[in-house]
Amino acid sequence: MTSYKSVNPATGETVQEFPSATDADIQTAMQASHAAFGSWRTTDVAERSRILTQVAALYTERKEELAEIITLEMGKPVREAQGEVDLVASIYSYYATEGPRFMQDETLDAVDGGDAVVRTEPIGSLVGIMPWNYPYYQVARFAAPNLMLGNTVLLKHAENCPQSAQAIEQIFRDAGLPADAYINIFASKEQIADMIADPRIQGVSLTGSERAGSAIGEVAGRNLKRYVLELGGSDPFIVLDSDDMDATVKAAVAGRMGNAGQACTASKRFIVLEDYYQEFVEKFTARAAAMQPGDPSDPATRLGPLSSQSAADSLAEQVDDAVAKGATVHTGGGKVDGPGSYFAPTVLTGVTREMRAYTEELFGPAAVIYKVASAEEAVDLANASPFGLGGSVFSASPEKAKDVADRLDTGMVWINSVTGTQADLPFGGVKRSGVGRELAKFGMNEFVNKKLIRQPAARPAK
């Protein structure tokens, strides 16, 4: 049985436990969501927009208490947690404003005349499976566009974020969303598989590991259900040259250490041309070593604990494997003694193909730095990863950076910036980083029926 409980990763203390859904609970939720779709899809678009606008307002109004919840449950430093809430408010506001435009009919110019219109329609009840690293943001990326479309949502959150999950559901209730249009479910993996197979469910969206994505994709494909999978990443951060290495390193450390390195789009592999390598390693190491893990509830803390002791243990195993096989540790290298799941900021060089750190995603504050002789070698190394989510290219020459960006096998590339996110930009990857896109207009085109309505031109009477 899946266990939903809040465990403070800064102390290891179990704060509160929650009952898991029974099979009967799941059946009731699916039926309620399916029934709600019939009325929610016909609710006036302006009313759906009004409700999402109110959702955004409530996130802003409750920012401090919402931030405290995720700081407690997954250890995000409170200032970063407040920033996540601001981002979430912007997503709901964006779809409330732009969603009606994205849903407008598209008139086609049929070659043989007559009328042809493509209409954007919702498809039904959807299942969302969301992770713990951005408890509000990940849900918003999925829920905002689909509720605006008129789909209904059944949301299974991560087992360690039950209070976050309940807070999300409460905001929808307080904003005036019909109760069954969004339902939080404390479901197990087995129950989710059964839900995806159920004919009342029309699609599934997962943000999580590639193993989870493979399992969900298999079930969805077998049952002919639409799916979006946002999976792992091992984003390259390529330094071609620099006319301000301090600024480049500052961005690099922020890109690696934000959210304690627990982001799929975090910069993870730093690929530096040899003329700049030594300076980059020295300055990156110094800045990383100066970051002291601390109490995430303290506004001064910039590096909190990992989300759980198991997360810290997994990262330690990857780092230990690299060191045992010859990698060099410049700072950090393991867990911090004491209570909580703290991990020291870590910098590795000399990582080679036989080490787990070469191909696996390091989900925590551990950076791997590589030296290359040319831009071509940098591109080859960046593309050698099984992942293809985001990436960054730094250079004093935008043209050089764009040339390299064009050759990266990723869903997103940022020039002279770490990979970011905002409501009006598409988010998603290629290869083992997933399938589909979220955010912007693309986020409204995954779980839709693009219905053609055709009236051919009248034929002349014979």
C-alpha positions as CSV (number, residue, x, y, z in Angstrom):
1,M,0.0,0.0,0.0
2,T,1.4,3.4,-1.0
3,S,2.1,5.6,2.1
4,Y,1.3,9.3,1.9
5,K,3.1,11.3,4.6
6,S,4.8,14.6,5.3
7,V,8.4,14.0,6.4
8,N,10.5,17.1,7.1
9,P,13.8,16.4,5.2
10,A,15.6,18.9,7.3
11,T,15.1,16.8,10.4
12,G,13.8,13.4,9.3
13,E,10.7,13.9,11.5
14,T,7.4,12.4,10.3
15,V,4.9,15.3,10.6
16,Q,1.7,13.8,9.4
17,E,0.3,10.7,7.7
18,F,-2.6,10.5,5.3
19,P,-4.9,7.5,4.4
20,S,-4.4,6.1,0.9
21,A,-7.4,5.8,-1.5
22,T,-9.3,2.5,-1.5
23,D,-10.3,0.9,-4.8
24,A,-13.8,2.1,-4.1
25,D,-12.5,5.6,-3.6
26,I,-10.8,5.5,-7.0
27,Q,-14.0,4.2,-8.7
28,T,-16.0,7.0,-7.1
29,A,-13.5,9.6,-8.2
30,M,-13.4,8.4,-11.8
31,Q,-17.1,8.4,-12.1
32,A,-17.4,11.9,-10.6
33,S,-14.7,13.3,-12.9
34,H,-16.3,11.6,-15.9
35,A,-19.7,13.0,-15.0
36,A,-18.3,16.5,-14.3
37,F,-16.7,16.6,-17.8
38,G,-20.2,16.8,-19.4
39,S,-21.0,20.1,-17.7
40,W,-17.5,21.6,-17.4
41,R,-16.9,21.3,-21.2
42,T,-20.1,23.3,-21.8
43,T,-19.3,26.0,-19.2
44,D,-18.8,29.3,-20.9
45,V,-15.2,30.0,-21.8
46,A,-15.4,33.3,-20.0
47,E,-16.4,31.6,-16.8
48,R,-13.6,29.1,-17.0
49,S,-11.2,32.1,-17.6
50,R,-12.7,33.9,-14.6
51,I,-12.1,30.9,-12.3
52,L,-8.5,30.5,-13.4
53,T,-7.9,34.2,-12.8
54,Q,-9.2,33.7,-9.3
55,V,-6.9,30.6,-8.9
56,A,-4.0,32.9,-9.8
57,A,-5.1,35.5,-7.3
58,L,-5.4,32.9,-4.5
59,Y,-1.9,31.7,-5.1
60,T,-0.6,35.2,-4.8
61,E,-2.7,35.9,-1.7
62,R,-1.6,32.7,0.1
63,K,2.0,32.8,-1.1
64,E,3.7,32.6,2.3
65,E,1.6,29.7,3.7
66,L,1.9,27.8,0.5
67,A,5.7,28.3,0.5
68,E,5.9,27.0,4.0
69,I,4.1,23.8,3.1
70,I,6.6,22.8,0.4
71,T,9.6,23.9,2.5
72,L,8.3,21.5,5.2
73,E,7.5,18.6,2.8
74,M,10.4,18.6,0.4
75,G,13.0,21.0,1.8
76,K,12.9,23.8,-0.8
77,P,14.4,27.0,0.7
78,V,11.5,29.3,1.6
79,R,12.6,32.1,-0.7
80,E,12.8,29.7,-3.6
81,A,9.4,28.3,-2.6
82,Q,7.8,31.7,-2.7
83,G,9.3,32.2,-6.2
84,E,7.7,28.9,-7.3
85,V,4.3,30.2,-6.0
86,D,4.8,33.4,-8.1
87,L,5.5,31.3,-11.2
88,V,2.4,29.2,-10.6
89,A,0.2,32.3,-10.3
90,S,1.6,33.5,-13.7
91,I,0.8,30.2,-15.4
92,Y,-2.9,30.3,-14.3
93,S,-3.1,33.9,-15.2
94,Y,-1.6,33.3,-18.6
95,Y,-4.0,30.6,-19.6
96,A,-7.0,32.6,-18.2
97,T,-5.9,35.4,-20.5
98,E,-4.6,33.6,-23.6
99,G,-6.5,30.3,-23.4
100,P,-9.6,31.6,-25.1
101,R,-7.5,32.8,-28.1
102,F,-5.8,29.4,-28.4
103,M,-9.2,27.7,-28.5
104,Q,-10.6,29.8,-31.4
105,D,-11.7,28.0,-34.6
106,E,-9.1,27.8,-37.3
107,T,-10.5,28.4,-40.8
108,L,-8.8,26.4,-43.6
109,D,-8.6,27.3,-47.3
110,A,-9.7,24.1,-48.9
111,V,-8.4,23.8,-52.5
112,D,-11.8,22.9,-53.9
113,G,-13.7,25.6,-52.1
114,G,-16.5,25.4,-49.5
115,D,-16.0,25.8,-45.8
116,A,-13.5,23.9,-43.6
117,V,-13.0,24.7,-39.9
118,V,-10.8,23.0,-37.3
119,R,-12.4,23.3,-33.8
120,T,-10.4,22.7,-30.6
121,E,-12.4,20.6,-28.2
122,P,-11.6,18.9,-24.9
123,I,-11.5,15.1,-24.8
124,G,-12.5,14.1,-21.2
125,S,-11.2,13.1,-17.9
126,L,-7.4,13.1,-17.5
127,V,-5.0,11.6,-15.0
128,G,-2.0,13.7,-13.8
129,I,0.9,12.1,-12.0
130,M,3.2,14.7,-10.5
131,P,6.5,14.7,-8.6
132,W,7.8,16.4,-5.4
133,N,10.5,18.7,-6.7
134,Y,8.2,21.5,-7.8
135,P,4.9,20.6,-6.0
136,Y,2.8,23.5,-7.3
137,Y,4.5,24.3,-10.6
138,Q,4.4,20.8,-12.1
139,V,0.6,20.6,-11.4
140,A,0.0,24.0,-12.9
141,R,1.7,23.2,-16.1
142,F,-0.8,20.3,-16.6
143,A,-3.9,21.5,-14.9
144,A,-4.1,25.1,-16.1
145,P,-4.3,24.5,-19.9
146,N,-6.5,21.4,-19.5
147,L,-9.0,23.0,-17.2
148,M,-9.2,26.0,-19.5
149,L,-9.9,23.6,-22.4
150,G,-12.8,22.0,-20.5
151,N,-11.1,18.7,-19.6
152,T,-11.4,17.4,-16.0
153,V,-8.4,16.3,-13.9
154,L,-7.7,13.5,-11.4
155,L,-4.4,14.3,-9.8
156,K,-2.0,11.9,-8.1
157,H,0.7,13.8,-6.4
158,A,4.0,12.5,-4.9
159,E,3.7,10.4,-1.7
160,N,5.8,13.0,0.2
161,C,3.7,16.0,-0.8
162,P,0.2,15.3,0.6
163,Q,-0.3,18.6,2.2
164,S,0.8,20.4,-1.0
165,A,-1.7,18.3,-2.9
166,Q,-4.5,19.2,-0.5
167,A,-3.6,22.9,-0.7
168,I,-3.9,22.8,-4.5
169,E,-7.3,21.2,-4.4
170,Q,-8.5,23.7,-1.8
171,I,-7.5,26.6,-4.0
172,F,-9.6,25.2,-6.8
173,R,-12.5,24.8,-4.5
174,D,-12.2,28.3,-3.1
175,A,-11.8,29.8,-6.6
176,G,-15.2,28.4,-7.6
177,L,-14.1,25.4,-9.7
178,P,-16.8,22.7,-9.7
179,A,-15.8,20.2,-7.1
180,D,-15.4,17.2,-9.4
181,A,-13.6,19.1,-12.2
182,Y,-10.3,18.6,-10.2
183,I,-10.0,15.8,-7.7
184,N,-6.9,14.9,-5.6
185,I,-6.4,11.2,-5.2
186,F,-3.9,9.5,-2.9
187,A,-3.6,6.5,-5.2
188,S,-1.1,3.7,-5.6
189,K,0.9,2.8,-8.7
190,E,-1.3,-0.2,-9.3
191,Q,-4.5,1.9,-9.0
192,I,-3.1,4.4,-11.5
193,A,-2.5,1.6,-14.0
194,D,-6.1,0.5,-13.6
195,M,-7.3,4.1,-14.0
196,I,-5.4,4.6,-17.3
197,A,-7.0,1.4,-18.7
198,D,-10.5,2.6,-17.7
199,P,-12.6,3.8,-20.6
200,R,-13.7,6.8,-18.7
201,I,-10.1,8.1,-18.7
202,Q,-8.9,9.7,-21.9
203,G,-5.3,10.6,-21.2
204,V,-2.4,10.8,-18.8
205,S,0.4,13.2,-18.1
206,L,3.4,12.3,-16.0
207,T,6.4,14.2,-14.8
208,G,8.9,11.9,-13.2
209,S,11.7,9.5,-13.8
210,E,12.4,7.7,-17.1
211,R,11.5,4.4,-15.4
212,A,8.1,5.7,-14.4
213,G,7.7,7.2,-17.8
214,S,8.3,3.9,-19.5
215,A,5.8,2.2,-17.3
216,I,3.1,4.8,-17.8
217,G,3.8,5.0,-21.6
218,E,3.4,1.2,-21.9
219,V,0.1,1.2,-20.1
220,A,-1.2,4.2,-22.0
221,G,-0.1,2.8,-25.4
222,R,-1.6,-0.6,-24.7
223,N,-4.9,1.1,-23.9
224,L,-4.7,3.7,-26.8
225,K,-4.7,6.7,-24.4
226,R,-2.9,10.0,-25.2
227,Y,0.0,10.8,-23.0
228,V,2.6,13.4,-22.2
229,L,5.8,12.4,-20.4
230,E,8.2,14.9,-19.0
231,L,11.1,12.9,-17.7
232,G,14.7,13.3,-16.6
233,G,17.5,15.4,-18.0
234,S,21.2,15.8,-17.9
235,D,21.5,19.2,-19.3
236,P,24.8,20.4,-20.8
237,F,26.2,23.8,-19.9
238,I,28.7,24.6,-22.7
239,V,31.3,27.3,-22.3
240,L,32.8,28.2,-25.7
241,D,34.6,31.3,-24.4
242,S,34.0,34.1,-21.9
243,D,34.7,37.7,-21.5
244,D,33.4,37.6,-17.9
245,M,34.2,34.3,-16.3
246,D,32.9,35.4,-12.9
247,A,29.4,36.0,-14.4
248,T,29.6,32.7,-16.3
249,V,30.5,30.7,-13.2
250,K,27.8,32.5,-11.2
251,A,25.2,31.4,-13.7
252,A,26.6,27.9,-13.8
253,V,26.5,27.4,-10.0
254,A,23.0,28.8,-9.8
255,G,21.9,26.5,-12.6
256,R,23.4,23.5,-10.8
257,M,22.5,24.3,-7.2
258,G,19.0,25.8,-7.4
259,N,16.4,23.7,-5.6
260,A,19.5,21.7,-4.2
261,G,20.1,20.5,-7.8
262,Q,16.7,18.7,-7.9
263,A,15.4,19.9,-11.2
264,C,15.2,18.0,-14.5
265,T,16.4,21.1,-16.3
266,A,19.2,21.9,-13.9
267,S,22.6,22.3,-15.5
268,K,24.4,19.0,-14.8
269,R,27.2,18.5,-17.2
270,F,29.6,21.5,-17.7
271,I,31.5,21.2,-20.9
272,V,34.3,23.8,-21.1
273,L,36.8,24.5,-23.9
274,E,40.3,23.8,-22.8
275,D,41.5,27.5,-22.8
276,Y,38.9,28.3,-20.2
277,Y,38.7,25.0,-18.3
278,Q,41.2,25.6,-15.4
279,E,39.7,29.0,-14.6
280,F,36.2,27.7,-14.7
281,V,37.0,24.7,-12.5
282,E,38.7,26.8,-9.9
283,K,36.0,29.5,-9.7
284,F,33.1,27.0,-9.9
285,T,34.7,25.0,-7.0
286,A,35.3,28.1,-4.9
287,R,31.7,29.3,-5.3
288,A,30.2,25.9,-4.7
289,A,32.3,25.2,-1.6
290,A,31.1,28.5,-0.1
291,M,27.5,27.3,-0.2
292,Q,26.6,26.0,3.2
293,P,23.5,23.8,3.5
294,G,21.1,25.2,6.0
295,D,17.6,25.3,7.5
296,P,15.3,25.8,4.5
297,S,12.8,27.7,6.6
298,D,15.4,30.4,7.2
299,P,15.1,33.1,4.4
300,A,18.9,33.4,4.4
301,T,19.4,29.8,3.3
302,R,20.3,29.2,-0.3
303,L,20.9,25.4,-0.2
304,G,18.5,23.2,1.6
305,P,18.4,19.4,2.1
306,L,17.5,16.9,-0.5
307,S,13.9,15.8,-0.5
308,S,14.5,12.6,1.5
309,Q,17.2,10.4,3.0
310,S,16.8,7.9,0.1
311,A,17.5,10.7,-2.4
312,A,20.7,11.6,-0.6
313,D,21.7,7.9,-0.4
314,S,21.1,7.5,-4.2
315,L,23.3,10.5,-5.0
316,A,26.0,9.3,-2.7
317,E,26.1,6.0,-4.4
318,Q,26.6,7.7,-7.8
319,V,29.3,9.9,-6.5
320,D,31.1,7.1,-4.7
321,D,31.0,5.0,-7.9
322,A,32.7,7.8,-9.8
323,V,35.4,8.3,-7.2
324,A,36.0,4.6,-6.9
325,K,36.6,4.5,-10.7
326,G,39.0,7.4,-10.7
327,A,37.1,10.7,-10.7
328,T,38.5,13.6,-8.8
329,V,36.4,15.4,-6.1
330,H,37.3,19.1,-5.8
331,T,34.8,19.8,-3.0
332,G,32.1,18.0,-1.2
333,G,31.6,14.4,-2.1
334,G,29.0,13.1,0.2
335,K,26.2,13.6,2.7
336,V,26.5,16.0,5.6
337,D,26.7,14.5,9.1
338,G,23.7,15.1,11.3
339,P,19.9,14.9,11.1
340,G,18.2,15.6,7.8
341,S,19.1,14.6,4.2
342,Y,21.7,17.3,3.5
343,F,24.3,16.7,0.8
344,A,27.5,18.8,0.4
345,P,27.9,20.8,-2.8
346,T,30.1,18.5,-4.9
347,V,32.3,19.1,-8.0
348,L,33.7,16.2,-10.0
349,T,36.2,16.0,-12.9
350,G,37.7,13.1,-14.7
351,V,34.3,11.4,-15.1
352,T,34.5,8.7,-17.8
353,R,32.1,6.4,-19.7
354,E,32.4,3.5,-17.3
355,M,31.1,5.6,-14.4
356,R,27.4,5.9,-13.6
357,A,27.8,9.7,-13.5
358,Y,28.6,9.8,-17.2
359,T,25.2,8.6,-18.4
360,E,22.9,8.8,-15.3
361,E,21.1,11.9,-14.1
362,L,22.6,13.3,-10.9
363,F,19.6,14.7,-9.0
364,G,21.2,16.8,-6.4
365,P,24.0,19.4,-5.8
366,A,26.7,17.5,-7.7
367,A,28.3,18.9,-10.8
368,V,30.5,17.1,-13.4
369,I,32.9,19.3,-15.4
370,Y,34.5,18.1,-18.7
371,K,37.3,19.6,-20.8
372,V,37.0,19.6,-24.6
373,A,39.3,20.9,-27.4
374,S,36.7,22.3,-29.7
375,A,33.1,23.3,-30.2
376,E,32.6,20.1,-32.3
377,E,33.8,18.0,-29.4
378,A,31.5,19.9,-27.0
379,V,28.5,19.2,-29.2
380,D,29.5,15.5,-29.5
381,L,29.8,15.1,-25.8
382,A,26.6,17.0,-25.1
383,N,24.7,14.8,-27.5
384,A,26.2,11.6,-26.1
385,S,23.7,11.6,-23.3
386,P,20.5,9.5,-23.5
387,F,18.6,12.6,-22.3
388,G,17.7,15.6,-24.4
389,L,15.7,18.1,-22.3
390,G,17.4,21.4,-22.1
391,G,20.8,23.0,-22.4
392,S,22.8,26.2,-22.2
393,V,25.5,27.7,-24.4
394,F,27.7,30.5,-23.2
395,S,29.9,32.7,-25.5
396,A,30.8,36.3,-26.0
397,S,29.7,35.7,-29.6
398,P,25.9,35.1,-29.9
399,E,26.5,33.7,-33.4
400,K,28.9,31.1,-32.2
401,A,26.5,30.2,-29.4
402,K,23.5,29.9,-31.8
403,D,25.5,27.7,-34.1
404,V,26.2,25.2,-31.3
405,A,22.6,25.5,-30.1
406,D,21.4,24.5,-33.5
407,R,23.3,21.2,-33.2
408,L,22.2,20.1,-29.8
409,D,19.7,17.2,-29.6
410,T,17.5,18.9,-26.9
411,G,14.0,20.2,-26.7
412,M,15.2,23.6,-25.3
413,V,18.4,25.6,-25.5
414,W,19.2,28.9,-23.8
415,I,21.9,31.3,-24.9
416,N,24.1,32.9,-22.2
417,S,21.5,31.8,-19.6
418,V,20.7,28.7,-17.7
419,T,17.6,26.8,-18.8
420,G,14.5,28.6,-17.4
421,T,10.7,28.4,-17.6
422,Q,7.9,30.7,-18.1
423,A,4.2,30.4,-19.0
424,D,4.5,31.6,-22.6
425,L,7.5,29.3,-23.6
426,P,7.1,25.6,-24.5
427,F,8.6,23.1,-22.2
428,G,9.7,19.5,-23.1
429,G,12.4,17.3,-24.5
430,V,13.5,14.5,-26.8
431,K,15.1,11.1,-26.5
432,R,14.7,9.7,-23.0
433,S,13.6,13.1,-21.6
434,G,10.0,12.5,-22.7
435,V,7.2,13.0,-25.1
436,G,5.0,16.0,-25.7
437,R,5.1,19.7,-24.7
438,E,3.8,21.8,-21.9
439,L,3.2,25.5,-21.5
440,A,2.5,28.2,-24.1
441,K,0.0,27.4,-26.8
442,F,1.6,24.0,-27.2
443,G,0.4,23.0,-23.7
444,M,-3.2,23.3,-25.0
445,N,-2.6,21.0,-28.0
446,E,-1.9,17.7,-26.3
447,F,-5.2,16.6,-24.9
448,V,-7.6,18.0,-27.5
449,N,-9.8,16.9,-30.3
450,K,-8.9,19.0,-33.4
451,K,-12.3,18.4,-35.0
452,L,-12.7,19.2,-38.7
453,I,-16.1,20.6,-39.7
454,R,-16.4,20.5,-43.5
455,Q,-19.0,21.8,-45.8
456,P,-17.9,21.2,-49.4
457,A,-18.7,23.8,-52.1
458,A,-22.0,23.4,-53.8
459,R,-21.7,21.5,-57.1
460,P,-23.4,23.1,-60.1
461,A,-26.6,21.3,-61.2
462,K,-26.2,19.1,-64.3
